[in-house]
């Protein structure tokens, strides 16, 4: 069964900011980035165990997982597989200090 995909407001903003950054350099790359986000979200919605658990120190999110975006290996999608739902929590560049990535309450 395919889970419904839900992006948090933070994940939506992450995608928008990354798209704008890439668009300024290459509109084609920006469009491919959106395709990669969509493809990755659909893949993990179908196979939620595809990514690996993310050791983030937040005991209230023990099921948080991460996966790299296809063709955009420096970007990570952080997600929570829930019954019937794939919650995309953040989409961040891997060069960031991932320990400082804000994870709001869901």
Secondary structure, 3 states (H helix, E strand, C coil): CCCEEEECHHHHHHHHHHHHHHHHHCHHHHHHHHHHHHHHHHHHHHCCCCCEECCCCCHHHCCEEEEEECCEEEEEEEEEEECCEEEEEEEEECCCCHHHCCCCCC
